[in-house]
């Protein structure tokens, strides 16, 4: 973290340095472009390929050439500053700002229409490249990715899940049908039904399963225990009137 702070401090000092040591302003532009690209690469900014920085340099260089004929000092200075800002911060805002100044210079006859059209066209192009680079960085698909293997296993999961759900439905349906048959049989015995009666009636069902079914029916209030506990206990079906009364 301290090393990053040092880099940002160096970055600030560099861009506030007196560039009088350079013979031409274009040297400053080249220096800014190269240094900014290197810094972005070092810090791993999600962003822009070198081609975008090269285009920004070309546009800024062209602006400095064109503004040599601009008479309005404030407008000339603003164009130069925006040309440098385009390299320092390559983003839509910097592009739009420079484009607005170019249009203004044309409107007040400080820049030839042909030159303005060329600059505006290149500004539109770099804006498209910026958006494209950011989009590719965001989704991380600069190279085509083959996802066939990644989802090979997961593609089978819905089938298994569906099979499991169908199996559960079938099991639940079987339980419901069996318990419904048990309840119907119990209701046919007005004096109560004992476990041995159920064992005889449903020989294919284990005694343990029958006891579980009786427990479920009792819990649901469809059957109630009558008499003593244990093997001599009997059960009777609760009538619809009794259920409604509950």
GROMACS elastic network, one bead per residue, 0.5 to 0.9 nm:
[ bonds ]
;  ai    aj funct       b0    kb
    1     4     6  0.51657   500
    1     5     6  0.64137   500
    1     6     6  0.87247   500
    2     5     6  0.50255   500
    2     6     6  0.62066   500
    2     7     6  0.86687   500
    3     7     6  0.62555   500
    3     8     6  0.87365   500
    4     8     6  0.62373   500
    4     9     6  0.85295   500
    4    43     6  0.82227   500
    5     8     6  0.51376   500
    5     9     6  0.61047   500
    5    10     6  0.85506   500
    6     9     6  0.50194   500
    6    10     6  0.61138   500
    6    11     6  0.84422   500
    7    10     6  0.50003   500
    7    11     6  0.59631   500
    7    12     6  0.85985   500
    7    39     6  0.84257   500
    8    12     6  0.61535   500
    8    13     6  0.86027   500
    9    12     6  0.51334   500
    9    13     6  0.62497   500
    9    14     6  0.86037   500
   10    13     6  0.51108   500
   10    14     6  0.60684   500
   10    15     6  0.86882   500
   11    14     6  0.52756   500
   11    15     6  0.64205   500
   11    16     6  0.88167   500
   11    35     6  0.88003   500
   11    36     6  0.87117   500
   11    39     6  0.83805   500
   12    15     6  0.54115   500
   12    16     6  0.63393   500
   12    17     6  0.86287   500
   13    16     6  0.52369   500
   13    17     6  0.60414   500
   14    17     6  0.51083   500
   14    18     6  0.86411   500
   15    18     6  0.84056   500
   15    19     6  0.88732   500
   15    32     6  0.79429   500
   16    19     6  0.85136   500
   17    20     6  0.88805   500
   18    21     6  0.72800   500
   19    22     6  0.57919   500
   19    23     6  0.87914   500
   19    25     6  0.82509   500
   19    28     6  0.68651   500
   20    23     6  0.71187   500
   20    24     6  0.85989   500
   20    25     6  0.89044   500
   21    24     6  0.89994   500
   22    25     6  0.70932   500
   22    26     6  0.87251   500
   22    27     6  0.62868   500
   22    28     6  0.69833   500
   23    26     6  0.86001   500
   23    27     6  0.73359   500
   24    27     6  0.55041   500
   24    28     6  0.72370   500
   25    28     6  0.51163   500
   25    29     6  0.65511   500
   25    30     6  0.88416   500
   25    61     6  0.89624   500
   25    64     6  0.81247   500
   26    30     6  0.62097   500
   26    31     6  0.85219   500
   26    60     6  0.88195   500
   26    61     6  0.65172   500
   26    64     6  0.79026   500
   27    30     6  0.51268   500
   27    31     6  0.61047   500
   27    32     6  0.85491   500
   28    31     6  0.50670   500
   28    32     6  0.60586   500
   28    33     6  0.85233   500
   28    84     6  0.88354   500
   29    32     6  0.51110   500
   29    33     6  0.60783   500
   29    34     6  0.85908   500
   29    57     6  0.67953   500
   29    60     6  0.74842   500
   29    61     6  0.73174   500
   29    83     6  0.87679   500
   29    84     6  0.67565   500
   29    87     6  0.78112   500
   30    33     6  0.51626   500
   30    34     6  0.61701   500
   30    35     6  0.84911   500
   30    57     6  0.69456   500
   30    61     6  0.88619   500
   31    34     6  0.53098   500
   31    35     6  0.59723   500
   31    36     6  0.83249   500
   32    35     6  0.52561   500
   32    36     6  0.58248   500
   32    37     6  0.83906   500
   32    57     6  0.89365   500
   32    84     6  0.80557   500
   32    87     6  0.68868   500
   32    88     6  0.70433   500
   33    36     6  0.53143   500
   33    37     6  0.61515   500
   33    38     6  0.86362   500
   33    53     6  0.64417   500
   33    54     6  0.76118   500
   33    56     6  0.80509   500
   33    57     6  0.64327   500
   33    87     6  0.59055   500
   33    88     6  0.75124   500
   34    37     6  0.52860   500
   34    38     6  0.62170   500
   34    39     6  0.86359   500
   34    53     6  0.82269   500
   34    54     6  0.89736   500
   35    38     6  0.51303   500
   35    39     6  0.60865   500
   35    40     6  0.85568   500
   36    39     6  0.50994   500
   36    40     6  0.60867   500
   36    41     6  0.85406   500
   36    53     6  0.86151   500
   36    87     6  0.75807   500
   36    88     6  0.66614   500
   36    89     6  0.88321   500
   37    40     6  0.51430   500
   37    41     6  0.61492   500
   37    42     6  0.85971   500
   37    48     6  0.86078   500
   37    49     6  0.86279   500
   37    50     6  0.69960   500
   37    53     6  0.69349   500
   38    41     6  0.51103   500
   38    42     6  0.61201   500
   38    43     6  0.86514   500
   39    42     6  0.50539   500
   39    43     6  0.61458   500
   39    44     6  0.83635   500
   39    45     6  0.87719   500
   40    43     6  0.52438   500
   40    44     6  0.59105   500
   40    45     6  0.53475   500
   40    46     6  0.85232   500
   40    47     6  0.81668   500
   40    48     6  0.84867   500
   41    45     6  0.64509   500
   41    46     6  0.88994   500
   41    47     6  0.88405   500
   42    45     6  0.79533   500
   44    47     6  0.80654   500
   45    48     6  0.79468   500
   46   133     6  0.86182   500
   46   134     6  0.70469   500
   46   137     6  0.57949   500
   46   138     6  0.76615   500
   47   130     6  0.81416   500
   47   133     6  0.61212   500
   47   134     6  0.55918   500
   47   135     6  0.89698   500
   47   136     6  0.86361   500
   47   137     6  0.62286   500
   47   138     6  0.88337   500
   48    51     6  0.79918   500
   48    52     6  0.63150   500
   48    53     6  0.75901   500
   48    90     6  0.86876   500
   48   129     6  0.85685   500
   48   130     6  0.67786   500
   48   133     6  0.56964   500
   48   134     6  0.70505   500
   48   137     6  0.85022   500
   49    52     6  0.57643   500
   49    53     6  0.71860   500
   49   130     6  0.89980   500
   49   133     6  0.72206   500
   50    53     6  0.51557   500
   50    54     6  0.61981   500
   50    55     6  0.86851   500
   51    55     6  0.61967   500
   51    56     6  0.86054   500
   51   129     6  0.89583   500
   52    55     6  0.51048   500
   52    56     6  0.61854   500
   52    57     6  0.86082   500
   52    90     6  0.84564   500
   52   126     6  0.66959   500
   52   129     6  0.67861   500
   52   130     6  0.70721   500
   52   133     6  0.88132   500
   53    57     6  0.61597   500
   53    58     6  0.86791   500
   53    87     6  0.70203   500
   53    90     6  0.78453   500
   54    57     6  0.50455   500
   54    58     6  0.63040   500
   54    59     6  0.87472   500
   55    58     6  0.50114   500
   55    59     6  0.62084   500
   55    60     6  0.85583   500
   55   122     6  0.82322   500
   55   126     6  0.68735   500
   56    59     6  0.51729   500
   56    60     6  0.60960   500
   56    61     6  0.84514   500
   56    83     6  0.84827   500
   56    86     6  0.65678   500
   56    87     6  0.59581   500
   56    90     6  0.76155   500
   56   123     6  0.85118   500
   56   126     6  0.73385   500
   57    60     6  0.51598   500
   57    61     6  0.59763   500
   57    62     6  0.85322   500
   57    83     6  0.86594   500
   57    84     6  0.88252   500
   57    86     6  0.84310   500
   57    87     6  0.67386   500
   58    61     6  0.50994   500
   58    62     6  0.61634   500
   58    63     6  0.86699   500
   59    62     6  0.50954   500
   59    63     6  0.62340   500
   59    64     6  0.87954   500
   59    83     6  0.75707   500
   59    86     6  0.87729   500
   59   119     6  0.68536   500
   59   122     6  0.70694   500
   59   123     6  0.75334   500
   60    63     6  0.50335   500
   60    64     6  0.63614   500
   60    65     6  0.87545   500
   60    80     6  0.80160   500
   60    82     6  0.83751   500
   60    84     6  0.66359   500
   60    86     6  0.72996   500
   60    87     6  0.76943   500
   61    64     6  0.52592   500
   61    65     6  0.64387   500
   61    66     6  0.88175   500
   61    83     6  0.78524   500
   62    65     6  0.50949   500
   62    66     6  0.61970   500
   62    67     6  0.86693   500
   62   119     6  0.77668   500
   63    66     6  0.51067   500
   63    67     6  0.60374   500
   63    68     6  0.87013   500
   63    79     6  0.72266   500
   63    80     6  0.70941   500
   63    83     6  0.65826   500
   63   102     6  0.87900   500
   63   119     6  0.77371   500
   64    67     6  0.53873   500
   64    68     6  0.66235   500
   64    79     6  0.80002   500
   64    80     6  0.62454   500
   64    83     6  0.75797   500
   65    68     6  0.57074   500
   65    69     6  0.83013   500
   66    69     6  0.63247   500
   66    70     6  0.75986   500
   66   111     6  0.73373   500
   66   112     6  0.87349   500
   66   115     6  0.75068   500
   67    71     6  0.84007   500
   67    75     6  0.88784   500
   67    76     6  0.59064   500
   67    77     6  0.87452   500
   67    79     6  0.72878   500
   67    80     6  0.75946   500
   67   110     6  0.83435   500
   67   111     6  0.75640   500
   68    71     6  0.82310   500
   68    76     6  0.79640   500
   69    76     6  0.88047   500
   69   110     6  0.74641   500
   69   111     6  0.76054   500
   70    73     6  0.74691   500
   70    75     6  0.76708   500
   70    76     6  0.58672   500
   70   105     6  0.81003   500
   70   109     6  0.89445   500
   70   110     6  0.52537   500
   70   111     6  0.67580   500
   71    74     6  0.88999   500
   71    75     6  0.82225   500
   71    76     6  0.72308   500
   71   110     6  0.68821   500
   72    75     6  0.54135   500
   72    76     6  0.60014   500
   72    77     6  0.85697   500
   72   110     6  0.76326   500
   73    76     6  0.50320   500
   73    77     6  0.60437   500
   73    78     6  0.85151   500
   74    77     6  0.51463   500
   74    78     6  0.61133   500
   74    79     6  0.86337   500
   75    78     6  0.50045   500
   75    79     6  0.61421   500
   75    80     6  0.86017   500
   75   101     6  0.77300   500
   75   104     6  0.87578   500
   75   105     6  0.74150   500
   75   110     6  0.88588   500
   76    79     6  0.52127   500
   76    80     6  0.62681   500
   76    81     6  0.86273   500
   76   105     6  0.87950   500
   77    80     6  0.51172   500
   77    81     6  0.60604   500
   77    82     6  0.85055   500
   78    81     6  0.50969   500
   78    82     6  0.60277   500
   78    83     6  0.84677   500
   78    98     6  0.87170   500
   78   101     6  0.76263   500
   79    82     6  0.51232   500
   79    83     6  0.60685   500
   79    84     6  0.87034   500
   79    98     6  0.67475   500
   79   101     6  0.63779   500
   79   102     6  0.74849   500
   79   105     6  0.89347   500
   80    83     6  0.50512   500
   80    84     6  0.63990   500
   80    85     6  0.86287   500
   81    84     6  0.51852   500
   81    85     6  0.60964   500
   81    86     6  0.86394   500
   82    86     6  0.60563   500
   82    87     6  0.88338   500
   82    94     6  0.70969   500
   82    95     6  0.85701   500
   82    97     6  0.70491   500
   82    98     6  0.55160   500
   82   101     6  0.83930   500
   83    86     6  0.52420   500
   83    87     6  0.70802   500
   83    94     6  0.85925   500
   83    98     6  0.67602   500
   84    87     6  0.54494   500
   84    88     6  0.63927   500
   84    89     6  0.87271   500
   85    89     6  0.57797   500
   85    90     6  0.76626   500
   85    94     6  0.65438   500
   85    98     6  0.88139   500
   86    89     6  0.54653   500
   86    90     6  0.51966   500
   86    91     6  0.74588   500
   86    93     6  0.89086   500
   86    94     6  0.52779   500
   86    95     6  0.64608   500
   86    97     6  0.89495   500
   86    98     6  0.77011   500
   87    90     6  0.56076   500
   87    94     6  0.86919   500
   89    93     6  0.87436   500
   89    94     6  0.66897   500
   90    93     6  0.82617   500
   90    94     6  0.63800   500
   90    95     6  0.74398   500
   90   130     6  0.78913   500
   91    94     6  0.54924   500
   91    95     6  0.63925   500
   91    96     6  0.87510   500
   91   127     6  0.75617   500
   91   130     6  0.70015   500
   91   131     6  0.88115   500
   92    95     6  0.50627   500
   92    96     6  0.60139   500
   92    97     6  0.84871   500
   92   127     6  0.62620   500
   92   130     6  0.78344   500
   92   131     6  0.84953   500
   93    96     6  0.51292   500
   93    97     6  0.60502   500
   93    98     6  0.86368   500
   94    97     6  0.51658   500
   94    98     6  0.62843   500
   94    99     6  0.85472   500
   95    98     6  0.53654   500
   95    99     6  0.61038   500
   95   100     6  0.86546   500
   95   123     6  0.62235   500
   95   124     6  0.81140   500
   95   126     6  0.81004   500
   95   127     6  0.69012   500
   96   100     6  0.60874   500
   96   101     6  0.86793   500
   96   123     6  0.81139   500
   96   127     6  0.88482   500
   97   100     6  0.51977   500
   97   101     6  0.64165   500
   97   102     6  0.87629   500
   98   101     6  0.51606   500
   98   102     6  0.62398   500
   98   103     6  0.87270   500
   98   120     6  0.88961   500
   98   123     6  0.83336   500
   99   102     6  0.50852   500
   99   103     6  0.62719   500
   99   104     6  0.85936   500
   99   116     6  0.88455   500
   99   119     6  0.78205   500
   99   120     6  0.60558   500
   99   123     6  0.69291   500
   99   124     6  0.88259   500
  100   103     6  0.51626   500
  100   104     6  0.61504   500
  100   105     6  0.86515   500
  101   105     6  0.61034   500
  101   106     6  0.86245   500
  102   105     6  0.51026   500
  102   106     6  0.63342   500
  102   107     6  0.86758   500
  102   111     6  0.76895   500
  102   116     6  0.61012   500
  102   117     6  0.89954   500
  102   119     6  0.77075   500
  102   120     6  0.75389   500
  103   106     6  0.51233   500
  103   107     6  0.61500   500
  103   108     6  0.88012   500
  103   111     6  0.86960   500
  103   113     6  0.89326   500
  103   116     6  0.69091   500
  103   117     6  0.88937   500
  103   120     6  0.82319   500
  104   107     6  0.50173   500
  104   108     6  0.63566   500
  104   109     6  0.85831   500
  104   110     6  0.83911   500
  104   111     6  0.88079   500
  105   108     6  0.54305   500
  105   109     6  0.61932   500
  105   111     6  0.53575   500
  105   112     6  0.84900   500
  105   116     6  0.83154   500
  106   109     6  0.50084   500
  106   110     6  0.57373   500
  106   112     6  0.62377   500
  106   113     6  0.59996   500
  106   115     6  0.89573   500
  106   116     6  0.66495   500
  107   110     6  0.75726   500
  107   111     6  0.81319   500
  107   113     6  0.87693   500
  108   111     6  0.78883   500
  109   112     6  0.69617   500
  109   113     6  0.84242   500
  111   114     6  0.85319   500
  111   115     6  0.70100   500
  111   116     6  0.67230   500
  112   115     6  0.53806   500
  112   116     6  0.62740   500
  112   117     6  0.87212   500
  113   116     6  0.50255   500
  113   117     6  0.61041   500
  113   118     6  0.86873   500
  114   117     6  0.51667   500
  114   118     6  0.63980   500
  114   119     6  0.87849   500
  115   118     6  0.52135   500
  115   119     6  0.62788   500
  115   120     6  0.86322   500
  116   119     6  0.51233   500
  116   120     6  0.60206   500
  116   121     6  0.84464   500
  117   120     6  0.51564   500
  117   121     6  0.60205   500
  117   122     6  0.85944   500
  118   121     6  0.51729   500
  118   122     6  0.62826   500
  118   123     6  0.86173   500
  119   122     6  0.51888   500
  119   123     6  0.60945   500
  119   124     6  0.86471   500
  120   124     6  0.61861   500
  120   125     6  0.86154   500
  121   124     6  0.51658   500
  121   125     6  0.63182   500
  121   126     6  0.88284   500
  122   126     6  0.62012   500
  122   127     6  0.85249   500
  123   126     6  0.52235   500
  123   127     6  0.61651   500
  123   128     6  0.87309   500
  124   127     6  0.51173   500
  124   128     6  0.64074   500
  124   129     6  0.88207   500
  125   128     6  0.52176   500
  125   129     6  0.63755   500
  125   130     6  0.87442   500
  126   130     6  0.60846   500
  126   131     6  0.86484   500
  127   130     6  0.50975   500
  127   131     6  0.63438   500
  127   132     6  0.86080   500
  128   131     6  0.52566   500
  128   132     6  0.61238   500
  128   133     6  0.86149   500
  129   132     6  0.50231   500
  129   133     6  0.60465   500
  129   134     6  0.85476   500
  130   133     6  0.52141   500
  130   134     6  0.61843   500
  130   135     6  0.85670   500
  131   134     6  0.51764   500
  131   135     6  0.60626   500
  131   136     6  0.85998   500
  132   135     6  0.51388   500
  132   136     6  0.61995   500
  132   137     6  0.85693   500
  133   136     6  0.52095   500
  133   137     6  0.61243   500
  133   138     6  0.85971   500
  133   142     6  0.89482   500
  134   137     6  0.50196   500
  134   138     6  0.60511   500
  134   139     6  0.87209   500
  135   138     6  0.50830   500
  135   139     6  0.63172   500
  135   140     6  0.82078   500
  136   139     6  0.54295   500
  136   140     6  0.55753   500
  136   141     6  0.58013   500
  136   142     6  0.57210   500
  137   141     6  0.73250   500
  137   142     6  0.74513   500
  138   141     6  0.83487   500
  139   142     6  0.83686   500
  140   143     6  0.81980   500
  141   144     6  0.61032   500
  141   145     6  0.68818   500
  142   145     6  0.87882   500
  146   149     6  0.73489   500
  146   150     6  0.80425   500
  147   150     6  0.50654   500
  147   151     6  0.64557   500
  147   152     6  0.85678   500
  148   151     6  0.58113   500
  148   152     6  0.61939   500
  149   152     6  0.50361   500
  149   153     6  0.80510   500
  150   153     6  0.76042   500
  150   154     6  0.81935   500
  151   154     6  0.50847   500
  151   155     6  0.58409   500
  151   156     6  0.87990   500
  152   155     6  0.54324   500
  152   156     6  0.71338   500
  153   156     6  0.55635   500
  153   157     6  0.68366   500
  154   157     6  0.50422   500
  154   158     6  0.75415   500
  155   158     6  0.66117   500
  155   159     6  0.79182   500
  156   159     6  0.54729   500
  156   160     6  0.65811   500
  156   161     6  0.87275   500
  157   160     6  0.51498   500
  157   161     6  0.59454   500
  157   162     6  0.84497   500
  158   162     6  0.59427   500
  158   163     6  0.84614   500
  159   162     6  0.51119   500
  159   163     6  0.61596   500
  159   164     6  0.85756   500
  160   164     6  0.60401   500
  160   165     6  0.85101   500
  161   164     6  0.50423   500
  161   165     6  0.61175   500
  161   166     6  0.85546   500
  162   165     6  0.50535   500
  162   166     6  0.61148   500
  162   167     6  0.84703   500
  163   166     6  0.50978   500
  163   167     6  0.60528   500
  163   168     6  0.85935   500
  164   168     6  0.61174   500
  164   169     6  0.85639   500
  165   168     6  0.50514   500
  165   169     6  0.61384   500
  165   170     6  0.85418   500
  166   169     6  0.50598   500
  166   170     6  0.61200   500
  166   171     6  0.86137   500
  167   170     6  0.50608   500
  167   171     6  0.61659   500
  167   172     6  0.85687   500
  168   171     6  0.50783   500
  168   172     6  0.60322   500
  168   173     6  0.83543   500
  169   172     6  0.51274   500
  169   173     6  0.59362   500
  169   174     6  0.85487   500
  170   174     6  0.61673   500
  170   175     6  0.86747   500
  171   174     6  0.50986   500
  171   175     6  0.62555   500
  171   176     6  0.85941   500
  172   175     6  0.51030   500
  172   176     6  0.60797   500
  172   177     6  0.85421   500
  173   176     6  0.50804   500
  173   177     6  0.60880   500
  173   178     6  0.85561   500
  174   177     6  0.51281   500
  174   178     6  0.61036   500
  174   179     6  0.85491   500
  175   178     6  0.51452   500
  175   179     6  0.60555   500
  175   180     6  0.83794   500
  175   213     6  0.82422   500
  176   179     6  0.52195   500
  176   180     6  0.59563   500
  176   181     6  0.85586   500
  177   180     6  0.50462   500
  177   181     6  0.62084   500
  177   182     6  0.86802   500
  178   181     6  0.50859   500
  178   182     6  0.62314   500
  178   183     6  0.86378   500
  178   213     6  0.83231   500
  179   183     6  0.60547   500
  179   184     6  0.84709   500
  179   210     6  0.86633   500
  179   213     6  0.60766   500
  179   214     6  0.79875   500
  179   216     6  0.85500   500
  179   217     6  0.74350   500
  180   183     6  0.50969   500
  180   184     6  0.61161   500
  180   185     6  0.86066   500
  181   184     6  0.50647   500
  181   185     6  0.61751   500
  181   186     6  0.86592   500
  182   185     6  0.51088   500
  182   186     6  0.61731   500
  182   187     6  0.86684   500
  182   198     6  0.75402   500
  182   201     6  0.88506   500
  182   202     6  0.84898   500
  182   210     6  0.85800   500
  182   213     6  0.81806   500
  182   214     6  0.82943   500
  183   186     6  0.51275   500
  183   187     6  0.62502   500
  183   188     6  0.87741   500
  183   214     6  0.86843   500
  183   217     6  0.77312   500
  183   222     6  0.76695   500
  183   223     6  0.74420   500
  183   236     6  0.86514   500
  183   237     6  0.65692   500
  184   187     6  0.52663   500
  184   188     6  0.65583   500
  184   237     6  0.80883   500
  185   188     6  0.51805   500
  185   189     6  0.70454   500
  185   193     6  0.83675   500
  185   198     6  0.83274   500
  185   201     6  0.84663   500
  185   237     6  0.89135   500
  186   189     6  0.54750   500
  186   190     6  0.79385   500
  186   192     6  0.69563   500
  186   193     6  0.56114   500
  186   194     6  0.87916   500
  186   198     6  0.84468   500
  186   223     6  0.83651   500
  186   235     6  0.71410   500
  186   236     6  0.58678   500
  186   237     6  0.58466   500
  187   190     6  0.65506   500
  187   192     6  0.81252   500
  187   193     6  0.84026   500
  187   223     6  0.89987   500
  187   236     6  0.63627   500
  187   238     6  0.79538   500
  187   239     6  0.84401   500
  188   192     6  0.87672   500
  188   193     6  0.87995   500
  188   237     6  0.85740   500
  189   192     6  0.54481   500
  189   193     6  0.60928   500
  189   236     6  0.74426   500
  189   237     6  0.86518   500
  190   193     6  0.80954   500
  190   236     6  0.71075   500
  190   237     6  0.84765   500
  191   234     6  0.85834   500
  191   235     6  0.87243   500
  191   236     6  0.75424   500
  192   225     6  0.88316   500
  192   226     6  0.72804   500
  192   233     6  0.89583   500
  192   234     6  0.53704   500
  192   235     6  0.51179   500
  192   237     6  0.81462   500
  193   196     6  0.82922   500
  193   197     6  0.62645   500
  193   198     6  0.74634   500
  193   233     6  0.84398   500
  193   234     6  0.50402   500
  193   235     6  0.50299   500
  193   236     6  0.62062   500
  193   237     6  0.89509   500
  194   197     6  0.52781   500
  194   198     6  0.67359   500
  194   199     6  0.89342   500
  194   231     6  0.79080   500
  194   232     6  0.69588   500
  194   233     6  0.63085   500
  194   235     6  0.63667   500
  195   198     6  0.51531   500
  195   199     6  0.62643   500
  195   200     6  0.87477   500
  195   207     6  0.81183   500
  195   210     6  0.80383   500
  195   211     6  0.79549   500
  195   231     6  0.71270   500
  195   232     6  0.80712   500
  195   233     6  0.78193   500
  195   234     6  0.71879   500
  195   235     6  0.85181   500
  196   200     6  0.62306   500
  196   201     6  0.85306   500
  196   231     6  0.85629   500
  197   200     6  0.52735   500
  197   201     6  0.61368   500
  197   202     6  0.85814   500
  198   202     6  0.58314   500
  198   203     6  0.80914   500
  198   207     6  0.85420   500
  198   210     6  0.74640   500
  199   202     6  0.53013   500
  199   203     6  0.55498   500
  199   204     6  0.85453   500
  199   205     6  0.75164   500
  199   206     6  0.77471   500
  199   207     6  0.66007   500
  199   210     6  0.78089   500
  200   203     6  0.56222   500
  201   204     6  0.89252   500
  202   205     6  0.56165   500
  202   206     6  0.83415   500
  202   210     6  0.86050   500
  203   206     6  0.73417   500
  203   207     6  0.88851   500
  205   208     6  0.83380   500
  205   209     6  0.64909   500
  205   210     6  0.67354   500
  206   209     6  0.52571   500
  206   210     6  0.63390   500
  206   211     6  0.87521   500
  207   210     6  0.50174   500
  207   211     6  0.61938   500
  207   212     6  0.86535   500
  208   211     6  0.51337   500
  208   212     6  0.63012   500
  208   213     6  0.86832   500
  209   212     6  0.50272   500
  209   213     6  0.61628   500
  209   214     6  0.86222   500
  210   213     6  0.50054   500
  210   214     6  0.61730   500
  210   215     6  0.85573   500
  211   214     6  0.50435   500
  211   215     6  0.61430   500
  211   216     6  0.86661   500
  212   216     6  0.62471   500
  212   217     6  0.86616   500
  213   216     6  0.50794   500
  213   217     6  0.61650   500
  213   218     6  0.84959   500
  214   217     6  0.50835   500
  214   218     6  0.59855   500
  214   219     6  0.84537   500
  214   223     6  0.75072   500
  214   235     6  0.85454   500
  215   218     6  0.51062   500
  215   219     6  0.60618   500
  215   220     6  0.85949   500
  215   223     6  0.87528   500
  216   219     6  0.50573   500
  216   220     6  0.61711   500
  216   221     6  0.86600   500
  216   222     6  0.88367   500
  216   223     6  0.88831   500
  217   220     6  0.51185   500
  217   221     6  0.63159   500
  217   222     6  0.53270   500
  217   223     6  0.54816   500
  217   224     6  0.82083   500
  218   221     6  0.50687   500
  218   222     6  0.58441   500
  218   224     6  0.55560   500
  218   225     6  0.75915   500
  218   235     6  0.89856   500
  219   222     6  0.76748   500
  219   223     6  0.80003   500
  219   224     6  0.87454   500
  220   223     6  0.76951   500
  221   224     6  0.69196   500
  221   237     6  0.89760   500
  221   238     6  0.72490   500
  221   243     6  0.74918   500
  222   236     6  0.87610   500
  222   237     6  0.60525   500
  222   238     6  0.52563   500
  222   239     6  0.79302   500
  222   240     6  0.89425   500
  222   243     6  0.76793   500
  223   235     6  0.65226   500
  223   236     6  0.57156   500
  223   238     6  0.53630   500
  223   239     6  0.89755   500
  224   234     6  0.86350   500
  224   235     6  0.56248   500
  224   236     6  0.57250   500
  224   237     6  0.65405   500
  224   238     6  0.67099   500
  225   228     6  0.83274   500
  225   229     6  0.83480   500
  225   233     6  0.69366   500
  225   234     6  0.59852   500
  225   236     6  0.66725   500
  226   229     6  0.84877   500
  226   233     6  0.63331   500
  226   234     6  0.52069   500
  226   235     6  0.53656   500
  226   236     6  0.68867   500
  227   232     6  0.80124   500
  227   233     6  0.56574   500
  227   234     6  0.64315   500
  227   235     6  0.83729   500
  228   231     6  0.86299   500
  228   232     6  0.65789   500
  228   233     6  0.50883   500
  228   234     6  0.78375   500
  229   232     6  0.66920   500
  229   233     6  0.51049   500
  229   234     6  0.84755   500
  230   233     6  0.56059   500
  231   234     6  0.83610   500
  238   241     6  0.82772   500
  238   242     6  0.62576   500
  238   243     6  0.67496   500
  239   242     6  0.52050   500
  239   243     6  0.63248   500
  239   244     6  0.87603   500
  240   244     6  0.61649   500
  240   245     6  0.85419   500
  241   244     6  0.51221   500
  241   245     6  0.61312   500
  241   246     6  0.86980   500
  242   245     6  0.50081   500
  242   246     6  0.63361   500
  243   246     6  0.51794   500
